[in-house]
Amino acid sequence: MSGLGPTGTDARHRQARQVLAASYIGTTFEWYDFFIYASAAALVLGPLYFPNVSDFAGQLAAFSTFAVGFIARPLGGIVVGHFGDRVGRKKMLVFCLLCMGLATIGIGLLPTYQQIGIWAPILLVAMRIFQGIGVGGEWGGAVLMAVEYAPPNRRGLYGGFVQIGTPSGLILANLAFLGVIALVPEDQFMTWGWRIPFLLSAVLVIVGLVIRLRLEETPVFSEALANTPAPEKVPLIEVLRSHWKAVIAGGMTMSSTAMIGYVLIAYVVSYGVNILNMPKATMITLVLLASAVWLLTCLIFAALSDRLGRRRVYVAGAIGGLLAAFPIFMLIDTREPVLMFVGLFILAVPLAAMYSPIAAMLSELFPTRLRYTGNSLAYQVGTLAGGAFVPVIATTLYQVFGTSMAVSAYIFVWIGLGLIAVYFVPETSRVDLNHPGS
């Protein structure tokens, strides 16, 4: 027995490390695909796909197509979560990677309005829907691969490896656009250079597939499947019937995090370039550096959530966000790169504290047989409510009030809503994922 125990434990730990690496890398690639669209929407999609309107209307139209991806994300979470709860996590992650990757490559090959007229924005929206479906199902499955493999006292940390895929994907996306801007002349950037980051997704899809096809199903799901007479026929119905409070409270908790994230991801670049007249490369570099801060602090807060609890870490981040809401744009409005980075820094740290516990928190709210559907639905509904229309709302607020303080007020109010919502989420860090009935 003494010889078998360590061997089995070592094999489990080895598989867990492989799962962590696969979850992190695969999620990074998925978010890269999703976020290069944000950069393109801020920089080029307006004039290329909506040329017959004013600059302001074109920018709003481009950001509206960005929002379409969010509207499709709950659909992806529901459909992919349904099969993820019935047939397993691994198969659905492979599907999500293909769905996202092929849609991203399609955008890179898509003709502009000048070439095919109205079909250009229509096809752009269609590709964005497929991106939304892919990323909508991706997060829940990647989180469950990590959390369901984790030791009970490290689920927050393991889930944190999926969470850092978000800033990692953002960094890759910004590096791709920064490289293209540096190497391609402005006129050529607007004609074909912007397509390069989208087409690079082909390489990432291949690498991601190789990694994910080697994974095994999680022991928690395999055990639940073996001990359950039959999986739920329609997991969504049971989630909405028995766990609707968890979906609403968890979703609203996520919504504040999404709002902060998409101020950083999508709005700041547009604001800096179009309102402050800062160079594109400067704004992308600043967002890239802030994303590095987000990445480096995220695992720290994820580990802390295992020791202090999910809610305490989230609340600390939310309070920090409330204190930073108005100084953020005061610093950005100076047009001094160092001070602008300080503003983004004090945005990124509260974001990391609020975002890092979400993976474990939402997963721990639902039993195994419903977990893929439940955590995906809560996450994607929250992201839709809080993040989808951030660029549109922030752009409109500035246009109406003529001051960035209106955007800061928007940030302050939405963080406050998240702070209220988290008090309706039970502390889950000591929950047993294998409890009876799971």
C-alpha positions as a Markdown table, in Angstrom:
| # | Residue | x | y | z |
|---|---|---|---|---|
| 1 | Met | 0.0 | 0.0 | 0.0 |
| 2 | Ser | 2.8 | 2.4 | 0.8 |
| 3 | Gly | 4.2 | 1.9 | -2.7 |
| 4 | Leu | 0.8 | 2.5 | -4.4 |
| 5 | Gly | -0.2 | 5.6 | -2.5 |
| 6 | Pro | 2.7 | 7.9 | -3.5 |
| 7 | Thr | 2.6 | 6.6 | -7.1 |
| 8 | Gly | -1.1 | 7.4 | -7.4 |
| 9 | Thr | -0.7 | 10.8 | -5.7 |
| 10 | Asp | 2.3 | 11.7 | -8.0 |
| 11 | Ala | 0.3 | 10.7 | -11.0 |
| 12 | Arg | -2.6 | 12.9 | -9.8 |
| 13 | His | -0.3 | 15.8 | -9.2 |
| 14 | Arg | 1.3 | 15.4 | -12.6 |
| 15 | Gln | -2.0 | 15.4 | -14.3 |
| 16 | Ala | -3.2 | 18.4 | -12.3 |
| 17 | Arg | -0.1 | 20.3 | -13.4 |
| 18 | Gln | -0.8 | 19.4 | -17.0 |
| 19 | Val | -4.4 | 20.5 | -16.6 |
| 20 | Leu | -3.3 | 23.9 | -15.1 |
| 21 | Ala | -0.9 | 24.5 | -18.0 |
| 22 | Ala | -3.6 | 23.5 | -20.6 |
| 23 | Ser | -6.3 | 25.6 | -18.9 |
| 24 | Tyr | -4.0 | 28.6 | -18.7 |
| 25 | Ile | -2.6 | 28.3 | -22.3 |
| 26 | Gly | -6.0 | 27.5 | -23.9 |
| 27 | Thr | -7.8 | 30.3 | -22.1 |
| 28 | Thr | -5.0 | 32.7 | -23.0 |
| 29 | Phe | -5.4 | 31.9 | -26.7 |
| 30 | Glu | -9.2 | 32.2 | -26.5 |
| 31 | Trp | -9.0 | 35.7 | -24.8 |
| 32 | Tyr | -6.3 | 36.7 | -27.3 |
| 33 | Asp | -8.9 | 36.0 | -30.1 |
| 34 | Phe | -11.6 | 37.9 | -28.2 |
| 35 | Phe | -9.5 | 40.9 | -27.3 |
| 36 | Ile | -7.8 | 41.6 | -30.6 |
| 37 | Tyr | -11.4 | 42.5 | -31.7 |
| 38 | Ala | -11.5 | 45.1 | -28.9 |
| 39 | Ser | -8.3 | 46.7 | -30.2 |
| 40 | Ala | -9.6 | 46.6 | -33.8 |
| 41 | Ala | -12.9 | 48.1 | -32.7 |
| 42 | Ala | -11.1 | 51.0 | -31.0 |
| 43 | Leu | -8.7 | 51.6 | -33.9 |
| 44 | Val | -10.0 | 50.5 | -37.4 |
| 45 | Leu | -13.4 | 48.9 | -37.6 |
| 46 | Gly | -15.4 | 52.1 | -37.6 |
| 47 | Pro | -14.0 | 53.6 | -40.8 |
| 48 | Leu | -13.6 | 50.3 | -42.6 |
| 49 | Tyr | -17.0 | 48.8 | -41.9 |
| 50 | Phe | -19.2 | 51.8 | -41.1 |
| 51 | Pro | -17.8 | 54.5 | -43.4 |
| 52 | Asn | -21.0 | 56.3 | -44.3 |
| 53 | Val | -21.6 | 57.9 | -40.8 |
| 54 | Ser | -19.9 | 60.4 | -38.6 |
| 55 | Asp | -16.7 | 59.5 | -36.7 |
| 56 | Phe | -18.7 | 59.4 | -33.5 |
| 57 | Ala | -21.5 | 57.2 | -35.0 |
| 58 | Gly | -18.9 | 54.9 | -36.7 |
| 59 | Gln | -17.1 | 54.4 | -33.4 |
| 60 | Leu | -20.3 | 53.6 | -31.6 |
| 61 | Ala | -21.2 | 51.2 | -34.4 |
| 62 | Ala | -17.8 | 49.5 | -34.1 |
| 63 | Phe | -18.2 | 49.2 | -30.3 |
| 64 | Ser | -21.8 | 47.9 | -30.8 |
| 65 | Thr | -20.4 | 45.0 | -32.8 |
| 66 | Phe | -18.0 | 44.4 | -30.0 |
| 67 | Ala | -21.0 | 44.2 | -27.7 |
| 68 | Val | -22.6 | 41.5 | -30.0 |
| 69 | Gly | -20.0 | 39.1 | -28.8 |
| 70 | Phe | -21.2 | 39.5 | -25.2 |
| 71 | Ile | -24.8 | 39.0 | -26.2 |
| 72 | Ala | -23.8 | 35.6 | -27.7 |
| 73 | Arg | -21.7 | 34.6 | -24.7 |
| 74 | Pro | -24.7 | 33.5 | -22.5 |
| 75 | Leu | -25.9 | 31.4 | -25.5 |
| 76 | Gly | -22.5 | 29.8 | -25.7 |
| 77 | Gly | -22.4 | 29.2 | -21.9 |
| 78 | Ile | -25.9 | 27.6 | -22.0 |
| 79 | Val | -25.4 | 25.4 | -25.0 |
| 80 | Val | -21.8 | 24.3 | -24.3 |
| 81 | Gly | -22.6 | 24.0 | -20.6 |
| 82 | His | -25.5 | 21.7 | -21.4 |
| 83 | Phe | -23.2 | 19.2 | -23.1 |
| 84 | Gly | -20.4 | 19.9 | -20.7 |
| 85 | Asp | -22.6 | 18.6 | -17.8 |
| 86 | Arg | -23.8 | 15.7 | -19.9 |
| 87 | Val | -20.8 | 14.4 | -21.8 |
| 88 | Gly | -17.8 | 16.1 | -20.1 |
| 89 | Arg | -15.6 | 19.1 | -19.9 |
| 90 | Lys | -12.8 | 18.2 | -22.2 |
| 91 | Lys | -14.8 | 17.7 | -25.4 |
| 92 | Met | -16.5 | 21.0 | -25.0 |
| 93 | Leu | -13.2 | 22.8 | -24.6 |
| 94 | Val | -12.0 | 21.4 | -27.9 |
| 95 | Phe | -15.2 | 22.6 | -29.6 |
| 96 | Cys | -14.9 | 26.1 | -28.0 |
| 97 | Leu | -11.3 | 26.5 | -29.2 |
| 98 | Leu | -12.3 | 25.6 | -32.8 |
| 99 | Cys | -15.3 | 27.9 | -32.8 |
| 100 | Met | -13.4 | 30.9 | -31.5 |
| 101 | Gly | -10.3 | 30.3 | -33.7 |
| 102 | Leu | -12.1 | 29.8 | -37.0 |
| 103 | Ala | -14.3 | 32.9 | -36.4 |
| 104 | Thr | -11.2 | 35.0 | -35.6 |
| 105 | Ile | -9.4 | 33.8 | -38.8 |
| 106 | Gly | -12.7 | 34.6 | -40.7 |
| 107 | Ile | -12.6 | 38.2 | -39.4 |
| 108 | Gly | -9.0 | 38.5 | -40.6 |
| 109 | Leu | -10.0 | 37.5 | -44.1 |
| 110 | Leu | -13.3 | 39.5 | -44.2 |
| 111 | Pro | -13.7 | 42.1 | -47.0 |
| 112 | Thr | -14.5 | 45.7 | -46.0 |
| 113 | Tyr | -17.6 | 47.8 | -46.7 |
| 114 | Gln | -15.8 | 49.4 | -49.7 |
| 115 | Gln | -15.4 | 45.9 | -51.3 |
| 116 | Ile | -18.7 | 44.2 | -50.6 |
| 117 | Gly | -21.0 | 46.8 | -49.2 |
| 118 | Ile | -23.6 | 46.0 | -46.5 |
| 119 | Trp | -22.5 | 42.4 | -46.4 |
| 120 | Ala | -19.3 | 43.5 | -44.7 |
| 121 | Pro | -20.8 | 44.6 | -41.4 |
| 122 | Ile | -23.3 | 41.7 | -41.6 |
| 123 | Leu | -20.6 | 39.1 | -41.8 |
| 124 | Leu | -18.6 | 41.0 | -39.2 |
| 125 | Val | -21.5 | 40.6 | -36.8 |
| 126 | Ala | -21.9 | 36.9 | -37.7 |
| 127 | Met | -18.2 | 36.2 | -37.0 |
| 128 | Arg | -18.5 | 38.1 | -33.7 |
| 129 | Ile | -21.4 | 35.9 | -32.7 |
| 130 | Phe | -19.3 | 32.8 | -33.2 |
| 131 | Gln | -16.5 | 34.4 | -31.2 |
| 132 | Gly | -19.0 | 35.0 | -28.4 |
| 133 | Ile | -20.3 | 31.4 | -28.4 |
| 134 | Gly | -16.7 | 30.1 | -28.3 |
| 135 | Val | -15.6 | 32.2 | -25.4 |
| 136 | Gly | -19.0 | 31.8 | -23.7 |
| 137 | Gly | -18.4 | 28.1 | -23.3 |
| 138 | Glu | -14.7 | 28.3 | -22.8 |
| 139 | Trp | -14.4 | 30.0 | -19.4 |
| 140 | Gly | -16.7 | 27.6 | -17.5 |
| 141 | Gly | -15.0 | 24.5 | -18.9 |
| 142 | Ala | -11.5 | 25.7 | -18.3 |
| 143 | Val | -12.3 | 26.8 | -14.8 |
| 144 | Leu | -13.8 | 23.4 | -14.0 |
| 145 | Met | -10.8 | 21.5 | -15.4 |
| 146 | Ala | -8.7 | 23.4 | -12.9 |
| 147 | Val | -11.0 | 23.7 | -9.9 |
| 148 | Glu | -12.2 | 20.1 | -10.1 |
| 149 | Tyr | -8.6 | 18.8 | -10.2 |
| 150 | Ala | -7.5 | 21.1 | -7.3 |
| 151 | Pro | -6.8 | 20.1 | -3.7 |
| 152 | Pro | -9.7 | 21.4 | -1.6 |
| 153 | Asn | -7.5 | 24.1 | 0.0 |
| 154 | Arg | -6.1 | 25.4 | -3.3 |
| 155 | Arg | -9.2 | 25.7 | -5.5 |
| 156 | Gly | -8.9 | 29.5 | -5.5 |
| 157 | Leu | -5.2 | 29.3 | -6.7 |
| 158 | Tyr | -6.0 | 26.7 | -9.3 |
| 159 | Gly | -8.9 | 28.8 | -10.6 |
| 160 | Gly | -6.6 | 31.8 | -10.6 |
| 161 | Phe | -4.5 | 30.1 | -13.3 |
| 162 | Val | -7.5 | 30.3 | -15.6 |
| 163 | Gln | -8.2 | 33.9 | -14.5 |
| 164 | Ile | -4.7 | 35.0 | -15.5 |
| 165 | Gly | -5.5 | 33.8 | -19.0 |
| 166 | Thr | -7.5 | 37.0 | -19.4 |
| 167 | Pro | -4.7 | 39.5 | -18.9 |
| 168 | Ser | -2.3 | 37.2 | -20.7 |
| 169 | Gly | -4.6 | 37.1 | -23.7 |
| 170 | Leu | -4.9 | 40.9 | -23.5 |
| 171 | Ile | -1.1 | 41.3 | -23.4 |
| 172 | Leu | -0.7 | 39.0 | -26.4 |
| 173 | Ala | -3.4 | 41.0 | -28.3 |
| 174 | Asn | -1.8 | 44.3 | -27.5 |
| 175 | Leu | 1.7 | 43.0 | -28.4 |
| 176 | Ala | 0.4 | 41.8 | -31.7 |
| 177 | Phe | -1.2 | 45.2 | -32.6 |
| 178 | Leu | 1.8 | 47.1 | -31.2 |
| 179 | Gly | 4.1 | 45.1 | -33.4 |
| 180 | Val | 2.0 | 45.7 | -36.4 |
| 181 | Ile | 1.7 | 49.4 | -35.8 |
| 182 | Ala | 5.5 | 49.6 | -35.3 |
| 183 | Leu | 6.3 | 47.7 | -38.5 |
| 184 | Val | 3.6 | 48.6 | -40.9 |
| 185 | Pro | 3.1 | 52.2 | -42.3 |
| 186 | Glu | -0.2 | 53.9 | -41.3 |
| 187 | Asp | -1.9 | 53.7 | -44.7 |
| 188 | Gln | -1.0 | 50.0 | -45.0 |
| 189 | Phe | -2.1 | 49.3 | -41.4 |
| 190 | Met | -5.6 | 50.5 | -42.3 |
| 191 | Thr | -5.7 | 48.3 | -45.5 |
| 192 | Trp | -4.1 | 45.0 | -44.5 |
| 193 | Gly | -1.9 | 45.4 | -41.5 |
| 194 | Trp | -4.7 | 45.2 | -38.9 |
| 195 | Arg | -5.6 | 41.7 | -40.2 |
| 196 | Ile | -2.3 | 40.1 | -39.1 |
| 197 | Pro | -3.2 | 39.6 | -35.4 |
| 198 | Phe | -6.4 | 37.9 | -36.5 |
| 199 | Leu | -4.7 | 35.6 | -38.9 |
| 200 | Leu | -2.0 | 34.6 | -36.3 |
| 201 | Ser | -4.9 | 32.9 | -34.5 |
| 202 | Ala | -4.4 | 29.9 | -36.9 |
| 203 | Val | -1.1 | 29.1 | -35.1 |
| 204 | Leu | -2.7 | 29.4 | -31.7 |
| 205 | Val | -5.6 | 27.1 | -32.6 |
| 206 | Ile | -3.2 | 24.3 | -33.6 |
| 207 | Val | -1.1 | 24.6 | -30.5 |
| 208 | Gly | -4.2 | 24.8 | -28.3 |
| 209 | Leu | -5.7 | 21.7 | -29.9 |
| 210 | Val | -2.6 | 19.7 | -29.4 |
| 211 | Ile | -2.6 | 20.6 | -25.7 |
| 212 | Arg | -6.2 | 20.0 | -25.0 |
| 213 | Leu | -6.6 | 16.7 | -26.8 |
| 214 | Arg | -4.1 | 15.2 | -24.3 |
| 215 | Leu | -6.2 | 16.0 | -21.3 |
| 216 | Glu | -8.3 | 13.5 | -19.3 |
| 217 | Glu | -11.7 | 14.2 | -17.8 |
| 218 | Thr | -11.8 | 15.6 | -14.3 |
| 219 | Pro | -12.1 | 13.0 | -11.5 |
| 220 | Val | -14.9 | 14.9 | -9.8 |
| 221 | Phe | -17.0 | 14.8 | -13.0 |
| 222 | Ser | -16.2 | 11.1 | -13.7 |
| 223 | Glu | -17.1 | 10.2 | -10.1 |
| 224 | Ala | -20.4 | 12.1 | -10.3 |
| 225 | Leu | -21.2 | 10.6 | -13.7 |
| 226 | Ala | -20.6 | 7.1 | -12.3 |
| 227 | Asn | -22.7 | 7.6 | -9.2 |
| 228 | Thr | -25.6 | 9.4 | -10.9 |
| 229 | Pro | -28.2 | 7.2 | -12.6 |
| 230 | Ala | -28.6 | 9.6 | -15.5 |
| 231 | Pro | -27.4 | 13.2 | -16.0 |
| 232 | Glu | -29.9 | 16.0 | -16.1 |
| 233 | Lys | -31.8 | 16.0 | -19.4 |
| 234 | Val | -31.8 | 19.9 | -19.5 |
| 235 | Pro | -29.3 | 21.2 | -16.9 |
| 236 | Leu | -30.4 | 24.8 | -17.5 |
| 237 | Ile | -33.9 | 24.1 | -16.3 |
| 238 | Glu | -32.7 | 22.6 | -13.0 |
| 239 | Val | -30.2 | 25.5 | -12.6 |
| 240 | Leu | -32.9 | 28.1 | -13.0 |
| 241 | Arg | -35.3 | 26.2 | -10.8 |
| 242 | Ser | -33.0 | 25.3 | -7.9 |
| 243 | His | -30.1 | 27.7 | -8.1 |
| 244 | Trp | -31.5 | 30.9 | -9.6 |
| 245 | Lys | -30.4 | 33.0 | -6.6 |
| 246 | Ala | -26.8 | 31.8 | -7.1 |
| 247 | Val | -27.0 | 32.8 | -10.8 |
| 248 | Ile | -28.3 | 36.3 | -10.0 |
| 249 | Ala | -26.0 | 37.0 | -7.0 |
| 250 | Gly | -23.0 | 35.5 | -8.7 |
| 251 | Gly | -23.7 | 37.2 | -12.0 |
| 252 | Met | -24.1 | 40.6 | -10.4 |
| 253 | Thr | -20.9 | 40.1 | -8.5 |
| 254 | Met | -19.1 | 39.3 | -11.7 |
| 255 | Ser | -20.7 | 42.3 | -13.5 |
| 256 | Ser | -18.7 | 44.9 | -11.6 |
| 257 | Thr | -15.5 | 43.0 | -12.4 |
| 258 | Ala | -16.5 | 42.9 | -16.0 |
| 259 | Met | -17.2 | 46.6 | -16.1 |
| 260 | Ile | -13.7 | 47.5 | -14.7 |
| 261 | Gly | -12.1 | 45.0 | -17.0 |
| 262 | Tyr | -13.6 | 46.5 | -20.2 |
| 263 | Val | -12.9 | 50.0 | -19.2 |
| 264 | Leu | -9.3 | 48.9 | -19.3 |
| 265 | Ile | -9.5 | 46.5 | -22.3 |
| 266 | Ala | -11.7 | 48.5 | -24.7 |
| 267 | Tyr | -12.4 | 52.1 | -23.6 |
| 268 | Val | -9.1 | 53.4 | -22.4 |
| 269 | Val | -7.4 | 53.0 | -25.8 |
| 270 | Ser | -10.3 | 54.7 | -27.7 |
| 271 | Tyr | -10.4 | 57.5 | -25.1 |
| 272 | Gly | -6.7 | 58.1 | -25.3 |
| 273 | Val | -6.5 | 58.1 | -29.1 |
| 274 | Asn | -9.8 | 59.8 | -30.0 |
| 275 | Ile | -10.2 | 62.3 | -27.1 |
| 276 | Leu | -6.8 | 62.9 | -25.8 |
| 277 | Asn | -5.1 | 62.6 | -29.2 |
| 278 | Met | -2.4 | 60.3 | -27.8 |
| 279 | Pro | -0.4 | 58.1 | -30.2 |
| 280 | Lys | -1.9 | 54.6 | -30.7 |
| 281 | Ala | 1.4 | 53.0 | -29.7 |
| 282 | Thr | 1.5 | 54.9 | -26.4 |
| 283 | Met | -2.0 | 53.9 | -25.4 |
| 284 | Ile | -1.6 | 50.3 | -26.3 |
| 285 | Thr | 1.7 | 50.2 | -24.4 |
| 286 | Leu | 0.0 | 51.7 | -21.3 |
| 287 | Val | -2.8 | 49.1 | -21.4 |
| 288 | Leu | -0.2 | 46.4 | -21.9 |
| 289 | Leu | 1.7 | 47.4 | -18.8 |
| 290 | Ala | -1.5 | 47.7 | -16.8 |
| 291 | Ser | -2.4 | 44.2 | -18.0 |
| 292 | Ala | 0.9 | 42.9 | -16.7 |
| 293 | Val | 0.1 | 44.4 | -13.2 |
| 294 | Trp | -3.3 | 42.6 | -13.4 |
| 295 | Leu | -1.6 | 39.3 | -14.3 |
| 296 | Leu | 1.1 | 39.5 | -11.6 |
| 297 | Thr | -1.3 | 40.4 | -8.8 |
| 298 | Cys | -4.1 | 38.0 | -9.8 |
| 299 | Leu | -2.5 | 34.8 | -8.5 |
| 300 | Ile | -1.6 | 36.5 | -5.2 |
| 301 | Phe | -5.2 | 37.4 | -4.6 |
| 302 | Ala | -6.4 | 34.0 | -5.8 |
| 303 | Ala | -4.1 | 32.3 | -3.2 |
| 304 | Leu | -5.3 | 34.7 | -0.6 |
| 305 | Ser | -8.9 | 33.7 | -1.3 |
| 306 | Asp | -8.0 | 30.2 | -0.2 |
| 307 | Arg | -6.8 | 31.5 | 3.2 |
| 308 | Leu | -9.1 | 34.5 | 3.8 |
| 309 | Gly | -12.2 | 33.5 | 1.8 |
| 310 | Arg | -13.6 | 34.5 | -1.6 |
| 311 | Arg | -15.8 | 37.3 | -0.3 |
| 312 | Arg | -13.2 | 39.0 | 1.8 |
| 313 | Val | -10.8 | 39.3 | -1.1 |
| 314 | Tyr | -13.5 | 40.5 | -3.5 |
| 315 | Val | -14.7 | 43.1 | -1.0 |
| 316 | Ala | -11.2 | 44.4 | -0.4 |
| 317 | Gly | -10.8 | 44.9 | -4.2 |
| 318 | Ala | -14.2 | 46.5 | -4.5 |
| 319 | Ile | -13.4 | 49.1 | -1.8 |
| 320 | Gly | -10.1 | 49.8 | -3.5 |
| 321 | Gly | -12.0 | 50.3 | -6.8 |
| 322 | Leu | -14.4 | 52.8 | -5.2 |
| 323 | Leu | -11.5 | 54.8 | -3.8 |
| 324 | Ala | -9.7 | 54.8 | -7.2 |
| 325 | Ala | -12.7 | 55.5 | -9.4 |
| 326 | Phe | -12.2 | 59.3 | -9.7 |
| 327 | Pro | -8.4 | 59.5 | -9.5 |
| 328 | Ile | -8.1 | 57.1 | -12.4 |
| 329 | Phe | -9.3 | 59.6 | -15.1 |
| 330 | Met | -7.8 | 62.6 | -13.3 |
| 331 | Leu | -4.4 | 60.9 | -13.9 |
| 332 | Ile | -5.2 | 59.7 | -17.4 |
| 333 | Asp | -6.3 | 63.2 | -18.4 |
| 334 | Thr | -2.9 | 64.7 | -17.6 |
| 335 | Arg | -1.6 | 63.2 | -20.9 |
| 336 | Glu | 1.7 | 62.4 | -19.1 |
| 337 | Pro | 2.5 | 58.7 | -19.8 |
| 338 | Val | 3.9 | 58.1 | -16.3 |
| 339 | Leu | 0.9 | 59.5 | -14.5 |
| 340 | Met | -1.4 | 57.8 | -17.0 |
| 341 | Phe | 0.2 | 54.5 | -16.0 |
| 342 | Val | -0.3 | 55.3 | -12.4 |
| 343 | Gly | -4.0 | 55.8 | -13.1 |
| 344 | Leu | -4.2 | 52.4 | -14.9 |
| 345 | Phe | -2.2 | 50.8 | -12.1 |
| 346 | Ile | -4.8 | 51.8 | -9.5 |
| 347 | Leu | -7.4 | 50.4 | -11.8 |
| 348 | Ala | -5.6 | 47.1 | -12.4 |
| 349 | Val | -5.0 | 46.1 | -8.8 |
| 350 | Pro | -8.6 | 46.3 | -7.6 |
| 351 | Leu | -9.6 | 44.5 | -10.8 |
| 352 | Ala | -7.2 | 41.6 | -10.0 |
| 353 | Ala | -8.6 | 41.4 | -6.4 |
| 354 | Met | -12.2 | 41.2 | -7.6 |
| 355 | Tyr | -11.6 | 39.0 | -10.6 |
| 356 | Ser | -9.2 | 36.4 | -9.1 |
| 357 | Pro | -11.7 | 34.7 | -6.6 |
| 358 | Ile | -14.5 | 34.6 | -9.2 |
| 359 | Ala | -13.5 | 31.3 | -10.8 |
| 360 | Ala | -13.6 | 29.2 | -7.6 |
| 361 | Met | -16.5 | 31.2 | -6.2 |
| 362 | Leu | -18.9 | 30.6 | -9.1 |
| 363 | Ser | -17.9 | 27.0 | -9.5 |
| 364 | Glu | -18.4 | 26.2 | -5.8 |
| 365 | Leu | -22.0 | 27.6 | -5.9 |
| 366 | Phe | -23.3 | 24.7 | -8.0 |
| 367 | Pro | -23.3 | 20.9 | -7.7 |
| 368 | Thr | -21.2 | 18.9 | -10.1 |
| 369 | Arg | -24.0 | 17.7 | -12.4 |
| 370 | Leu | -25.0 | 21.3 | -13.0 |
| 371 | Arg | -21.7 | 23.1 | -12.5 |
| 372 | Tyr | -20.7 | 23.8 | -16.1 |
| 373 | Thr | -24.1 | 25.3 | -16.9 |
| 374 | Gly | -24.4 | 27.1 | -13.6 |
| 375 | Asn | -21.0 | 28.8 | -13.5 |
| 376 | Ser | -21.1 | 29.6 | -17.2 |
| 377 | Leu | -24.5 | 31.2 | -17.0 |
| 378 | Ala | -23.6 | 33.3 | -13.9 |
| 379 | Tyr | -20.3 | 34.4 | -15.4 |
| 380 | Gln | -21.6 | 35.2 | -18.9 |
| 381 | Val | -24.8 | 37.0 | -17.7 |
| 382 | Gly | -22.7 | 39.1 | -15.4 |
| 383 | Thr | -20.3 | 39.9 | -18.2 |
| 384 | Leu | -23.1 | 40.8 | -20.5 |
| 385 | Ala | -24.7 | 43.1 | -17.8 |
| 386 | Gly | -21.5 | 44.8 | -16.7 |
| 387 | Gly | -19.1 | 44.6 | -19.7 |
| 388 | Ala | -20.9 | 44.4 | -23.0 |
| 389 | Phe | -21.8 | 48.0 | -23.3 |
| 390 | Val | -19.0 | 49.6 | -21.4 |
| 391 | Pro | -17.4 | 51.3 | -24.5 |
| 392 | Val | -20.8 | 52.5 | -25.7 |
| 393 | Ile | -21.9 | 53.8 | -22.3 |
| 394 | Ala | -18.5 | 55.4 | -21.5 |
| 395 | Thr | -18.2 | 57.0 | -25.0 |
| 396 | Thr | -21.8 | 58.4 | -24.8 |
| 397 | Leu | -21.3 | 59.7 | -21.2 |
| 398 | Tyr | -18.3 | 61.7 | -22.3 |
| 399 | Gln | -20.1 | 63.0 | -25.4 |
| 400 | Val | -23.0 | 64.1 | -23.3 |
| 401 | Phe | -21.3 | 65.6 | -20.3 |
| 402 | Gly | -17.9 | 66.6 | -21.9 |
| 403 | Thr | -15.9 | 65.3 | -18.9 |
| 404 | Ser | -14.3 | 62.0 | -17.9 |
| 405 | Met | -15.7 | 62.5 | -14.4 |
| 406 | Ala | -19.0 | 61.1 | -15.8 |
| 407 | Val | -17.2 | 57.9 | -16.7 |
| 408 | Ser | -15.6 | 57.8 | -13.2 |
| 409 | Ala | -19.1 | 58.2 | -11.7 |
| 410 | Tyr | -20.3 | 55.2 | -13.8 |
| 411 | Ile | -17.4 | 53.1 | -12.5 |
| 412 | Phe | -18.1 | 54.1 | -8.9 |
| 413 | Val | -21.8 | 53.2 | -9.1 |
| 414 | Trp | -21.3 | 49.9 | -10.8 |
| 415 | Ile | -18.6 | 48.8 | -8.3 |
| 416 | Gly | -21.1 | 49.7 | -5.6 |
| 417 | Leu | -23.6 | 47.3 | -7.1 |
| 418 | Gly | -21.1 | 44.5 | -7.0 |
| 419 | Leu | -20.3 | 45.3 | -3.4 |
| 420 | Ile | -24.0 | 44.9 | -2.6 |
| 421 | Ala | -24.3 | 41.7 | -4.7 |
| 422 | Val | -21.4 | 39.9 | -3.0 |
| 423 | Tyr | -23.2 | 39.9 | 0.3 |
| 424 | Phe | -25.8 | 37.6 | -1.2 |
| 425 | Val | -23.2 | 35.1 | -2.2 |
| 426 | Pro | -22.4 | 32.5 | 0.5 |
| 427 | Glu | -18.7 | 32.0 | 1.4 |
| 428 | Thr | -17.8 | 28.9 | -0.6 |
| 429 | Ser | -14.1 | 28.3 | 0.1 |
| 430 | Arg | -14.8 | 25.4 | 2.4 |
| 431 | Val | -17.4 | 23.7 | 0.3 |
| 432 | Asp | -16.9 | 20.0 | -0.6 |
| 433 | Leu | -17.2 | 19.6 | -4.3 |
| 434 | Asn | -18.0 | 15.9 | -3.8 |
| 435 | His | -20.8 | 16.5 | -1.3 |
| 436 | Pro | -23.8 | 14.2 | -1.5 |
| 437 | Gly | -26.2 | 15.1 | -4.3 |
| 438 | Ser | -23.5 | 16.9 | -6.3 |
